[in-house]
Amino acid sequence: MTAFDEARAVRPGESLDAARIAAYLKANLPGLEGSVTVRQFHSGFSNLTYLIGIGETELVLRRPPFGRKAKTAHDMSREYRLLRALKPVFPHVPQPLAYCDDPAVMDAPFYVMERMRGVILRKELPESLVLDEPDAGRLCQRWVDVLGALHGLDYRACGLADLGNPDGYVARQVRGWSKRFRDARTDDVPDFERVMAWLAAGLPPDHPKPALIHNDYKFDNVILDPADLTRIIGVLDWEMATIGDPLMDLGASLGYWVEPHDSDELKLIRTLPTLSPGMLTRRQIVALYEEKTGATIENFAWYYCFGLFRLAVIAQQIYYRYFHGQTTDKRFAMLGLAVGILEKAAVRVIETGEY
């Protein structure tokens, strides 16, 4: 296992027309010369990410998935615009280079950005990577620092005030994600009705200080400096970013955060190395976020429960595509099981108030 995120052969059914892409990029980005290669990063579950090589230059291309898509998801122009606005004020985003919606080039809109090389943490730490307990704790602290810095940006000054509507954000999220789950539900997963009813009945008020939120901030969406694994140099996958409640962002992040006292089932479906010695717990993360941002957080169990539910919806939307034969990616076959495990975890939060 390598510590770097390496591209591999393109999966069947997800190939691109290399010649057309190369012609477009050479016409729009100066200095590109040489033959083209196309490989794919296999780790993502939503938008597809490719490594485009042209001569000695490496670029990263993002496009929507093939098959059924949620109506408001996978907006490449929105993601590209966001990166362009953020790059001058938030150094952790890659440089966007080109956006294209010409069907003569590709069947879907796409954009191209610089490749940021570094370490990306996934379920297990690679054997070649040494992250001792003190460093794991420092990494968690810096992970919170970067999230707090994002939430502290003046999104109006960045020209992103129209990216989302913070008024009624929480209520819209509960309604919207509930509808998405019902629309994508297959008959082999729980119905989540108890969880959706509980979330709707306990809506917190609008946050007094809405913020630019990432909405999928987690270890495998950040890039670490190979020379200092506690330093975050990049944040990826901005497709769900918007203006909203920063505590919803924190809740979404901690929906992925599995720790030692969690159930064996929840540990089974973890995708991040948060069980590693020295990693902070969810409660410690929340306390650190309060310390870093000056926020006072009440009833975080609600936000955490929503984070688990939202993760289940994302998994179910992807599983729907596999269930109906719209993708051949074998990783998706287990997502129905994950949805059931997340439902049990959400019910436990409802019954205990613990996070």
BALOBA-1460 file (C-alpha; in Angstrom, 3 decimals):
// residues 355
<rec num="1" residu="m" x="0.000" y="0.000" z="0.000"/>
<rec num="2" residu="t" x="1.394" y="3.402" z="-0.961"/>
<rec num="3" residu="a" x="1.051" y="6.582" z="1.076"/>
<rec num="4" residu="f" x="0.335" y="8.530" z="-2.106"/>
<rec num="5" residu="d" x="-2.939" y="8.529" z="-4.018"/>
<rec num="6" residu="e" x="-1.969" y="6.927" z="-7.312"/>
<rec num="7" residu="a" x="-4.077" y="6.751" z="-10.456"/>
<rec num="8" residu="r" x="-4.725" y="3.385" z="-12.068"/>
<rec num="9" residu="a" x="-6.287" y="2.010" z="-15.238"/>
<rec num="10" residu="v" x="-9.707" y="3.466" z="-16.042"/>
<rec num="11" residu="r" x="-12.625" y="1.319" z="-14.852"/>
<rec num="12" residu="p" x="-14.792" y="-0.339" z="-17.523"/>
<rec num="13" residu="g" x="-17.631" y="1.929" z="-18.625"/>
<rec num="14" residu="e" x="-15.903" y="5.111" z="-17.388"/>
<rec num="15" residu="s" x="-13.433" y="5.754" z="-20.191"/>
<rec num="16" residu="l" x="-12.788" y="9.172" z="-21.734"/>
<rec num="17" residu="d" x="-11.869" y="10.208" z="-25.275"/>
<rec num="18" residu="a" x="-8.200" y="11.016" z="-24.698"/>
<rec num="19" residu="a" x="-7.647" y="12.598" z="-28.108"/>
<rec num="20" residu="r" x="-10.522" y="15.068" z="-27.746"/>
<rec num="21" residu="i" x="-9.500" y="16.008" z="-24.219"/>
<rec num="22" residu="a" x="-5.878" y="16.536" z="-25.250"/>
<rec num="23" residu="a" x="-6.902" y="18.714" z="-28.191"/>
<rec num="24" residu="y" x="-9.099" y="20.863" z="-25.952"/>
<rec num="25" residu="l" x="-6.453" y="21.274" z="-23.255"/>
<rec num="26" residu="k" x="-3.649" y="22.063" z="-25.705"/>
<rec num="27" residu="a" x="-5.867" y="24.716" z="-27.276"/>
<rec num="28" residu="n" x="-6.770" y="26.312" z="-23.930"/>
<rec num="29" residu="l" x="-3.743" y="25.855" z="-21.669"/>
<rec num="30" residu="p" x="-0.444" y="27.248" z="-22.982"/>
<rec num="31" residu="g" x="2.688" y="25.163" z="-23.022"/>
<rec num="32" residu="l" x="1.172" y="21.696" z="-23.187"/>
<rec num="33" residu="e" x="3.021" y="19.380" z="-25.542"/>
<rec num="34" residu="g" x="3.419" y="15.664" z="-26.013"/>
<rec num="35" residu="s" x="1.293" y="12.543" z="-26.003"/>
<rec num="36" residu="v" x="-1.685" y="12.093" z="-23.690"/>
<rec num="37" residu="t" x="-2.424" y="9.433" z="-21.082"/>
<rec num="38" residu="v" x="-5.602" y="9.012" z="-19.059"/>
<rec num="39" residu="r" x="-5.711" y="7.149" z="-15.757"/>
<rec num="40" residu="q" x="-8.287" y="7.186" z="-12.976"/>
<rec num="41" residu="f" x="-8.301" y="7.724" z="-9.227"/>
<rec num="42" residu="h" x="-10.435" y="4.856" z="-7.908"/>
<rec num="43" residu="s" x="-11.069" y="6.076" z="-4.377"/>
<rec num="44" residu="g" x="-14.036" y="8.415" z="-4.868"/>
<rec num="45" residu="f" x="-17.703" y="7.407" z="-4.734"/>
<rec num="46" residu="s" x="-19.337" y="10.378" z="-6.448"/>
<rec num="47" residu="n" x="-17.808" y="12.596" z="-9.144"/>
<rec num="48" residu="l" x="-15.183" y="10.794" z="-11.207"/>
<rec num="49" residu="t" x="-11.581" y="11.948" z="-11.010"/>
<rec num="50" residu="y" x="-8.911" y="11.269" z="-13.635"/>
<rec num="51" residu="l" x="-5.191" y="11.931" z="-13.994"/>
<rec num="52" residu="i" x="-4.453" y="13.436" z="-17.394"/>
<rec num="53" residu="g" x="-0.838" y="13.299" z="-18.515"/>
<rec num="54" residu="i" x="0.261" y="15.449" z="-21.434"/>
<rec num="55" residu="g" x="3.974" y="15.132" z="-21.986"/>
<rec num="56" residu="e" x="5.578" y="15.890" z="-18.619"/>
<rec num="57" residu="t" x="2.536" y="17.723" z="-17.238"/>
<rec num="58" residu="e" x="0.009" y="16.083" z="-14.901"/>
<rec num="59" residu="l" x="-3.492" y="17.520" z="-14.538"/>
<rec num="60" residu="v" x="-6.579" y="16.333" z="-12.666"/>
<rec num="61" residu="l" x="-9.948" y="16.185" z="-14.429"/>
<rec num="62" residu="r" x="-13.307" y="16.007" z="-12.635"/>
<rec num="63" residu="r" x="-16.572" y="14.968" z="-14.303"/>
<rec num="64" residu="p" x="-19.993" y="13.697" z="-13.158"/>
<rec num="65" residu="p" x="-20.584" y="9.947" z="-12.810"/>
<rec num="66" residu="f" x="-22.176" y="7.926" z="-15.572"/>
<rec num="67" residu="g" x="-25.775" y="6.751" z="-15.007"/>
<rec num="68" residu="r" x="-28.529" y="8.282" z="-12.883"/>
<rec num="69" residu="k" x="-27.592" y="11.477" z="-11.049"/>
<rec num="70" residu="a" x="-29.315" y="13.514" z="-8.355"/>
<rec num="71" residu="k" x="-30.798" y="16.577" z="-10.073"/>
<rec num="72" residu="t" x="-28.891" y="19.198" z="-8.090"/>
<rec num="73" residu="a" x="-25.631" y="17.263" z="-7.721"/>
<rec num="74" residu="h" x="-22.484" y="17.114" z="-9.848"/>
<rec num="75" residu="d" x="-22.562" y="20.759" z="-11.002"/>
<rec num="76" residu="m" x="-19.093" y="21.129" z="-12.480"/>
<rec num="77" residu="s" x="-19.410" y="24.836" z="-13.254"/>
<rec num="78" residu="r" x="-20.360" y="25.586" z="-9.656"/>
<rec num="79" residu="e" x="-17.430" y="23.612" z="-8.262"/>
<rec num="80" residu="y" x="-15.017" y="25.294" z="-10.683"/>
<rec num="81" residu="r" x="-16.305" y="28.754" z="-9.832"/>
<rec num="82" residu="l" x="-15.953" y="28.012" z="-6.108"/>
<rec num="83" residu="l" x="-12.316" y="26.968" z="-6.477"/>
<rec num="84" residu="r" x="-11.530" y="30.112" z="-8.473"/>
<rec num="85" residu="a" x="-13.067" y="32.291" z="-5.759"/>
<rec num="86" residu="l" x="-11.378" y="30.442" z="-2.898"/>
<rec num="87" residu="k" x="-7.847" y="30.080" z="-4.237"/>
<rec num="88" residu="p" x="-6.735" y="33.668" z="-3.415"/>
<rec num="89" residu="v" x="-7.969" y="33.514" z="0.212"/>
<rec num="90" residu="f" x="-7.823" y="29.844" z="1.196"/>
<rec num="91" residu="p" x="-4.482" y="28.285" z="0.237"/>
<rec num="92" residu="h" x="-5.662" y="24.708" z="0.701"/>
<rec num="93" residu="v" x="-7.530" y="24.428" z="-2.619"/>
<rec num="94" residu="p" x="-5.968" y="23.292" z="-5.911"/>
<rec num="95" residu="q" x="-5.594" y="25.822" z="-8.716"/>
<rec num="96" residu="p" x="-8.497" y="25.455" z="-11.196"/>
<rec num="97" residu="l" x="-7.288" y="25.701" z="-14.792"/>
<rec num="98" residu="a" x="-10.124" y="25.152" z="-17.274"/>
<rec num="99" residu="y" x="-13.865" y="24.451" z="-17.464"/>
<rec num="100" residu="c" x="-15.613" y="22.913" z="-20.454"/>
<rec num="101" residu="d" x="-19.261" y="22.147" z="-21.230"/>
<rec num="102" residu="d" x="-18.838" y="21.504" z="-24.958"/>
<rec num="103" residu="p" x="-20.532" y="18.173" z="-25.823"/>
<rec num="104" residu="a" x="-18.120" y="17.819" z="-28.732"/>
<rec num="105" residu="v" x="-15.333" y="17.336" z="-26.164"/>
<rec num="106" residu="m" x="-17.170" y="15.206" z="-23.590"/>
<rec num="107" residu="d" x="-20.708" y="14.001" z="-22.943"/>
<rec num="108" residu="a" x="-20.808" y="15.962" z="-19.657"/>
<rec num="109" residu="p" x="-19.330" y="19.206" z="-18.322"/>
<rec num="110" residu="f" x="-15.923" y="18.851" z="-16.692"/>
<rec num="111" residu="y" x="-13.124" y="20.920" z="-15.277"/>
<rec num="112" residu="v" x="-9.367" y="20.547" z="-14.957"/>
<rec num="113" residu="m" x="-7.146" y="21.606" z="-12.062"/>
<rec num="114" residu="e" x="-3.557" y="21.306" z="-10.923"/>
<rec num="115" residu="r" x="-2.425" y="18.071" z="-9.357"/>
<rec num="116" residu="m" x="-1.481" y="18.490" z="-5.688"/>
<rec num="117" residu="r" x="0.899" y="15.725" z="-4.645"/>
<rec num="118" residu="g" x="0.855" y="14.569" z="-1.050"/>
<rec num="119" residu="v" x="-0.375" y="11.929" z="1.352"/>
<rec num="120" residu="i" x="-4.071" y="11.046" z="1.620"/>
<rec num="121" residu="l" x="-5.159" y="8.944" z="4.578"/>
<rec num="122" residu="r" x="-7.665" y="6.177" z="4.030"/>
<rec num="123" residu="k" x="-8.997" y="3.304" z="6.118"/>
<rec num="124" residu="e" x="-5.614" y="1.878" z="7.113"/>
<rec num="125" residu="l" x="-2.345" y="3.725" z="7.475"/>
<rec num="126" residu="p" x="0.214" y="2.475" z="4.928"/>
<rec num="127" residu="e" x="3.122" y="0.512" z="6.387"/>
<rec num="128" residu="s" x="5.515" y="3.075" z="4.938"/>
<rec num="129" residu="l" x="3.859" y="5.891" z="6.900"/>
<rec num="130" residu="v" x="4.791" y="6.614" z="10.503"/>
<rec num="131" residu="l" x="2.210" y="8.595" z="12.469"/>
<rec num="132" residu="d" x="2.884" y="8.246" z="16.177"/>
<rec num="133" residu="e" x="0.351" y="9.105" z="18.872"/>
<rec num="134" residu="p" x="1.493" y="12.708" z="19.443"/>
<rec num="135" residu="d" x="1.483" y="13.384" z="15.686"/>
<rec num="136" residu="a" x="-1.978" y="11.830" z="15.321"/>
<rec num="137" residu="g" x="-3.247" y="14.218" z="17.965"/>
<rec num="138" residu="r" x="-1.574" y="17.184" z="16.275"/>
<rec num="139" residu="l" x="-3.034" y="16.184" z="12.932"/>
<rec num="140" residu="c" x="-6.524" y="16.175" z="14.454"/>
<rec num="141" residu="q" x="-5.892" y="19.622" z="15.892"/>
<rec num="142" residu="r" x="-4.790" y="20.979" z="12.526"/>
<rec num="143" residu="w" x="-7.730" y="19.262" z="10.855"/>
<rec num="144" residu="v" x="-9.980" y="21.317" z="13.141"/>
<rec num="145" residu="d" x="-7.870" y="24.445" z="12.500"/>
<rec num="146" residu="v" x="-8.448" y="24.206" z="8.735"/>
<rec num="147" residu="l" x="-12.181" y="23.632" z="9.161"/>
<rec num="148" residu="g" x="-12.395" y="26.593" z="11.540"/>
<rec num="149" residu="a" x="-10.448" y="28.766" z="9.083"/>
<rec num="150" residu="l" x="-12.881" y="27.858" z="6.306"/>
<rec num="151" residu="h" x="-15.860" y="28.712" z="8.496"/>
<rec num="152" residu="g" x="-14.232" y="32.015" z="9.419"/>
<rec num="153" residu="l" x="-13.864" y="33.229" z="5.822"/>
<rec num="154" residu="d" x="-15.829" y="36.273" z="4.713"/>
<rec num="155" residu="y" x="-17.718" y="34.512" z="1.941"/>
<rec num="156" residu="r" x="-19.328" y="37.762" z="0.825"/>
<rec num="157" residu="a" x="-15.933" y="39.351" z="0.225"/>
<rec num="158" residu="c" x="-14.988" y="36.230" z="-1.778"/>
<rec num="159" residu="g" x="-17.929" y="36.833" z="-4.106"/>
<rec num="160" residu="l" x="-19.728" y="33.704" z="-2.939"/>
<rec num="161" residu="a" x="-22.771" y="35.181" z="-1.200"/>
<rec num="162" residu="d" x="-25.057" y="33.647" z="-3.828"/>
<rec num="163" residu="l" x="-23.600" y="30.144" z="-3.434"/>
<rec num="164" residu="g" x="-26.370" y="29.201" z="-1.002"/>
<rec num="165" residu="n" x="-29.159" y="30.568" z="1.190"/>
<rec num="166" residu="p" x="-28.426" y="30.316" z="4.922"/>
<rec num="167" residu="d" x="-31.997" y="31.275" z="5.958"/>
<rec num="168" residu="g" x="-33.861" y="28.098" z="6.879"/>
<rec num="169" residu="y" x="-30.823" y="26.046" z="5.903"/>
<rec num="170" residu="v" x="-31.190" y="23.331" z="8.549"/>
<rec num="171" residu="a" x="-34.887" y="22.743" z="7.873"/>
<rec num="172" residu="r" x="-34.242" y="22.565" z="4.113"/>
<rec num="173" residu="q" x="-31.469" y="20.063" z="4.645"/>
<rec num="174" residu="v" x="-33.673" y="17.734" z="6.673"/>
<rec num="175" residu="r" x="-36.481" y="17.959" z="4.122"/>
<rec num="176" residu="g" x="-34.145" y="17.629" z="1.158"/>
<rec num="177" residu="w" x="-32.104" y="14.702" z="2.409"/>
<rec num="178" residu="s" x="-35.257" y="12.923" z="3.571"/>
<rec num="179" residu="k" x="-36.723" y="13.242" z="0.080"/>
<rec num="180" residu="r" x="-33.473" y="12.044" z="-1.482"/>
<rec num="181" residu="f" x="-33.487" y="8.965" z="0.694"/>
<rec num="182" residu="r" x="-37.104" y="8.112" z="-0.082"/>
<rec num="183" residu="d" x="-36.490" y="8.643" z="-3.797"/>
<rec num="184" residu="a" x="-33.415" y="6.383" z="-3.807"/>
<rec num="185" residu="r" x="-34.573" y="3.742" z="-1.359"/>
<rec num="186" residu="t" x="-34.423" y="0.113" z="-2.434"/>
<rec num="187" residu="d" x="-36.484" y="-2.554" z="-0.726"/>
<rec num="188" residu="d" x="-33.455" y="-4.199" z="0.934"/>
<rec num="189" residu="v" x="-32.561" y="-1.299" z="3.273"/>
<rec num="190" residu="p" x="-34.304" y="0.215" z="6.358"/>
<rec num="191" residu="d" x="-36.825" y="2.990" z="5.755"/>
<rec num="192" residu="f" x="-35.207" y="5.501" z="8.183"/>
<rec num="193" residu="e" x="-38.651" y="6.931" z="8.987"/>
<rec num="194" residu="r" x="-37.995" y="7.054" z="12.737"/>
<rec num="195" residu="v" x="-34.733" y="8.923" z="12.202"/>
<rec num="196" residu="m" x="-36.237" y="11.386" z="9.729"/>
<rec num="197" residu="a" x="-39.165" y="12.110" z="12.052"/>
<rec num="198" residu="w" x="-36.828" y="12.708" z="15.011"/>
<rec num="199" residu="l" x="-34.621" y="15.075" z="13.035"/>
<rec num="200" residu="a" x="-37.629" y="17.035" z="11.769"/>
<rec num="201" residu="a" x="-39.112" y="17.316" z="15.258"/>
<rec num="202" residu="g" x="-35.906" y="18.628" z="16.852"/>
<rec num="203" residu="l" x="-34.713" y="21.212" z="14.316"/>
<rec num="204" residu="p" x="-32.198" y="23.654" z="15.830"/>
<rec num="205" residu="p" x="-32.634" y="27.337" z="14.958"/>
<rec num="206" residu="d" x="-30.684" y="28.993" z="12.156"/>
<rec num="207" residu="h" x="-27.054" y="29.539" z="13.095"/>
<rec num="208" residu="p" x="-26.352" y="33.173" z="14.007"/>
<rec num="209" residu="k" x="-23.144" y="33.167" z="11.945"/>
<rec num="210" residu="p" x="-23.646" y="31.235" z="8.688"/>
<rec num="211" residu="a" x="-20.469" y="30.239" z="6.909"/>
<rec num="212" residu="l" x="-19.006" y="28.730" z="3.784"/>
<rec num="213" residu="i" x="-19.149" y="25.013" z="4.528"/>
<rec num="214" residu="h" x="-17.414" y="22.160" z="2.714"/>
<rec num="215" residu="n" x="-20.037" y="19.479" z="3.463"/>
<rec num="216" residu="d" x="-17.647" y="16.534" z="2.977"/>
<rec num="217" residu="y" x="-14.609" y="17.463" z="5.038"/>
<rec num="218" residu="k" x="-12.774" y="14.300" z="6.095"/>
<rec num="219" residu="f" x="-9.315" y="12.788" z="6.064"/>
<rec num="220" residu="d" x="-9.550" y="11.262" z="2.596"/>
<rec num="221" residu="n" x="-10.489" y="14.666" z="1.195"/>
<rec num="222" residu="v" x="-7.400" y="16.388" z="2.573"/>
<rec num="223" residu="i" x="-3.801" y="16.187" z="1.353"/>
<rec num="224" residu="l" x="-0.945" y="16.035" z="3.858"/>
<rec num="225" residu="d" x="2.596" y="17.292" z="3.430"/>
<rec num="226" residu="p" x="4.828" y="14.207" z="2.962"/>
<rec num="227" residu="a" x="7.554" y="15.975" z="4.980"/>
<rec num="228" residu="d" x="5.193" y="16.766" z="7.875"/>
<rec num="229" residu="l" x="2.154" y="14.527" z="8.161"/>
<rec num="230" residu="t" x="0.515" y="16.890" z="10.629"/>
<rec num="231" residu="r" x="0.373" y="19.673" z="8.000"/>
<rec num="232" residu="i" x="-2.619" y="19.886" z="5.652"/>
<rec num="233" residu="i" x="-1.684" y="21.317" z="2.258"/>
<rec num="234" residu="g" x="-4.868" y="20.652" z="0.301"/>
<rec num="235" residu="v" x="-8.614" y="20.146" z="0.618"/>
<rec num="236" residu="l" x="-10.409" y="18.331" z="-2.218"/>
<rec num="237" residu="d" x="-13.956" y="17.493" z="-3.404"/>
<rec num="238" residu="w" x="-15.884" y="20.750" z="-3.074"/>
<rec num="239" residu="e" x="-18.976" y="19.598" z="-4.953"/>
<rec num="240" residu="m" x="-21.333" y="19.942" z="-1.969"/>
<rec num="241" residu="a" x="-19.950" y="23.207" z="-0.570"/>
<rec num="242" residu="t" x="-22.500" y="25.920" z="0.169"/>
<rec num="243" residu="i" x="-23.419" y="28.721" z="2.566"/>
<rec num="244" residu="g" x="-25.043" y="27.311" z="5.677"/>
<rec num="245" residu="d" x="-24.753" y="26.225" z="9.285"/>
<rec num="246" residu="p" x="-21.134" y="25.436" z="10.229"/>
<rec num="247" residu="l" x="-22.322" y="22.946" z="12.853"/>
<rec num="248" residu="m" x="-23.982" y="20.948" z="10.085"/>
<rec num="249" residu="d" x="-20.543" y="20.792" z="8.460"/>
<rec num="250" residu="l" x="-18.968" y="19.530" z="11.677"/>
<rec num="251" residu="g" x="-21.778" y="17.016" z="12.144"/>
<rec num="252" residu="a" x="-21.335" y="15.744" z="8.580"/>
<rec num="253" residu="s" x="-17.590" y="15.333" z="9.155"/>
<rec num="254" residu="l" x="-18.021" y="13.432" z="12.405"/>
<rec num="255" residu="g" x="-20.586" y="11.144" z="10.779"/>
<rec num="256" residu="y" x="-17.507" y="9.479" z="9.243"/>
<rec num="257" residu="w" x="-15.523" y="9.495" z="12.507"/>
<rec num="258" residu="v" x="-15.442" y="5.978" z="14.000"/>
<rec num="259" residu="e" x="-13.767" y="5.583" z="17.398"/>
<rec num="260" residu="p" x="-12.846" y="2.688" z="19.725"/>
<rec num="261" residu="h" x="-16.085" y="2.517" z="21.750"/>
<rec num="262" residu="d" x="-18.289" y="2.317" z="18.639"/>
<rec num="263" residu="s" x="-20.018" y="-0.907" z="17.624"/>
<rec num="264" residu="d" x="-18.139" y="-3.587" z="15.717"/>
<rec num="265" residu="e" x="-20.584" y="-3.035" z="12.845"/>
<rec num="266" residu="l" x="-19.716" y="0.653" z="12.626"/>
<rec num="267" residu="k" x="-16.013" y="-0.201" z="12.714"/>
<rec num="268" residu="l" x="-16.626" y="-2.640" z="9.864"/>
<rec num="269" residu="i" x="-17.731" y="0.141" z="7.505"/>
<rec num="270" residu="r" x="-15.277" y="2.835" z="8.543"/>
<rec num="271" residu="t" x="-13.337" y="4.438" z="5.705"/>
<rec num="272" residu="l" x="-10.878" y="6.543" z="7.716"/>
<rec num="273" residu="p" x="-7.993" y="5.785" z="10.122"/>
<rec num="274" residu="t" x="-9.697" y="7.422" z="13.113"/>
<rec num="275" residu="l" x="-9.135" y="4.309" z="15.250"/>
<rec num="276" residu="s" x="-5.377" y="4.871" z="15.116"/>
<rec num="277" residu="p" x="-3.677" y="5.521" z="18.482"/>
<rec num="278" residu="g" x="-3.600" y="9.214" z="19.347"/>
<rec num="279" residu="m" x="-6.601" y="10.234" z="17.257"/>
<rec num="280" residu="l" x="-9.037" y="12.452" z="19.130"/>
<rec num="281" residu="t" x="-12.588" y="11.315" z="19.905"/>
<rec num="282" residu="r" x="-15.679" y="13.004" z="18.508"/>
<rec num="283" residu="r" x="-16.262" y="14.762" z="21.822"/>
<rec num="284" residu="q" x="-12.685" y="16.019" z="21.855"/>
<rec num="285" residu="i" x="-13.062" y="17.268" z="18.290"/>
<rec num="286" residu="v" x="-16.231" y="19.187" z="19.217"/>
<rec num="287" residu="a" x="-14.536" y="20.694" z="22.293"/>
<rec num="288" residu="l" x="-11.522" y="21.708" z="20.210"/>
<rec num="289" residu="y" x="-13.767" y="23.292" z="17.576"/>
<rec num="290" residu="e" x="-15.457" y="25.334" z="20.329"/>
<rec num="291" residu="e" x="-12.041" y="26.437" z="21.608"/>
<rec num="292" residu="k" x="-10.739" y="27.372" z="18.140"/>
<rec num="293" residu="t" x="-13.829" y="29.210" z="16.909"/>
<rec num="294" residu="g" x="-15.309" y="30.601" z="20.116"/>
<rec num="295" residu="a" x="-18.592" y="28.786" z="19.409"/>
<rec num="296" residu="t" x="-20.816" y="27.373" z="22.116"/>
<rec num="297" residu="i" x="-22.320" y="24.122" z="20.897"/>
<rec num="298" residu="e" x="-25.493" y="22.724" z="22.394"/>
<rec num="299" residu="n" x="-27.265" y="19.509" z="21.416"/>
<rec num="300" residu="f" x="-24.496" y="18.289" z="19.150"/>
<rec num="301" residu="a" x="-26.105" y="14.838" z="19.236"/>
<rec num="302" residu="w" x="-28.702" y="16.195" z="16.797"/>
<rec num="303" residu="y" x="-26.008" y="17.352" z="14.350"/>
<rec num="304" residu="y" x="-24.151" y="14.051" z="14.672"/>
<rec num="305" residu="c" x="-27.318" y="12.062" z="14.057"/>
<rec num="306" residu="f" x="-27.986" y="14.146" z="10.976"/>
<rec num="307" residu="g" x="-24.414" y="13.473" z="9.841"/>
<rec num="308" residu="l" x="-25.015" y="9.715" z="10.094"/>
<rec num="309" residu="f" x="-28.318" y="10.021" z="8.221"/>
<rec num="310" residu="r" x="-26.809" y="12.187" z="5.505"/>
<rec num="311" residu="l" x="-23.991" y="9.693" z="5.027"/>
<rec num="312" residu="a" x="-26.583" y="6.925" z="4.714"/>
<rec num="313" residu="v" x="-28.401" y="8.900" z="2.015"/>
<rec num="314" residu="i" x="-25.175" y="9.402" z="0.049"/>
<rec num="315" residu="a" x="-24.430" y="5.686" z="0.314"/>
<rec num="316" residu="q" x="-27.985" y="4.802" z="-0.720"/>
<rec num="317" residu="q" x="-27.931" y="7.081" z="-3.751"/>
<rec num="318" residu="i" x="-24.771" y="5.353" z="-4.944"/>
<rec num="319" residu="y" x="-26.130" y="1.914" z="-4.035"/>
<rec num="320" residu="y" x="-29.265" y="2.698" z="-6.067"/>
<rec num="321" residu="r" x="-27.106" y="2.991" z="-9.173"/>
<rec num="322" residu="y" x="-25.474" y="-0.371" z="-8.467"/>
<rec num="323" residu="f" x="-28.783" y="-2.052" z="-7.530"/>
<rec num="324" residu="h" x="-30.283" y="-1.009" z="-10.865"/>
<rec num="325" residu="g" x="-27.249" y="-1.963" z="-12.925"/>
<rec num="326" residu="q" x="-26.210" y="1.604" z="-13.756"/>
<rec num="327" residu="t" x="-22.622" y="1.038" z="-12.583"/>
<rec num="328" residu="t" x="-20.380" y="-2.003" z="-12.485"/>
<rec num="329" residu="d" x="-18.154" y="-0.747" z="-9.654"/>
<rec num="330" residu="k" x="-18.079" y="-3.704" z="-7.249"/>
<rec num="331" residu="r" x="-17.300" y="-1.486" z="-4.247"/>
<rec num="332" residu="f" x="-20.901" y="-0.278" z="-4.359"/>
<rec num="333" residu="a" x="-22.348" y="-3.742" z="-3.664"/>
<rec num="334" residu="m" x="-21.660" y="-3.371" z="0.085"/>
<rec num="335" residu="l" x="-23.254" y="0.046" z="0.454"/>
<rec num="336" residu="g" x="-26.716" y="-1.383" z="1.151"/>
<rec num="337" residu="l" x="-25.246" y="-3.106" z="4.212"/>
<rec num="338" residu="a" x="-23.625" y="0.167" z="5.262"/>
<rec num="339" residu="v" x="-26.986" y="1.952" z="5.078"/>
<rec num="340" residu="g" x="-28.453" y="-0.532" z="7.565"/>
<rec num="341" residu="i" x="-25.526" y="-0.128" z="9.953"/>
<rec num="342" residu="l" x="-25.820" y="3.663" z="9.820"/>
<rec num="343" residu="e" x="-29.519" y="3.419" z="10.621"/>
<rec num="344" residu="k" x="-28.703" y="1.463" z="13.796"/>
<rec num="345" residu="a" x="-26.080" y="4.046" z="14.769"/>
<rec num="346" residu="a" x="-28.538" y="6.917" z="14.247"/>
<rec num="347" residu="v" x="-31.194" y="5.194" z="16.361"/>
<rec num="348" residu="r" x="-28.632" y="4.716" z="19.123"/>
<rec num="349" residu="v" x="-27.995" y="8.480" z="19.156"/>
<rec num="350" residu="i" x="-31.743" y="9.106" z="19.384"/>
<rec num="351" residu="e" x="-32.098" y="6.709" z="22.295"/>
<rec num="352" residu="t" x="-28.988" y="7.710" z="24.269"/>
<rec num="353" residu="g" x="-28.201" y="11.298" z="23.272"/>
<rec num="354" residu="e" x="-24.555" y="10.246" z="23.004"/>
<rec num="355" residu="y" x="-22.119" y="11.175" z="20.286"/>
